Amino acid sequence: MKEGIHPKYVEAEVSCACGNRWTTRSTNPKIHVEICSACHPFFTGTQKIVDTEGRVEKFLAKYKMQTKAQQK
C-alpha cells in the first residue's frame, strides 16, 4: 500500500435517532443514523405506520377497513 494516501481508520461512535449508541471502526469518528436494528420494524416485530397527509385514513376509508384500535 502506498504511504499517506489512505484515510485514518479510527474508532467511531454510532448514534441512532432512537437513542441507541454503539462503537465500531470507520474513517468518520461520529456517525448518526435514523434507524437501527433496535428500532427497525423488521427486527423488532412491530409495525410503524408513518401517516403523511392522511393517506392511511384515505386507504382505510376506500377499502372500508378498520384499524386495530377501531376493532376493539
Secondary structure, 3 states (H helix, E strand, C coil): CCCCCCCCCEEEEEEECCCCEEEEEECCCEEEECCCCCCCHHHHCCCCCCCCCCHHHHHHHHCCCCCHHHHC
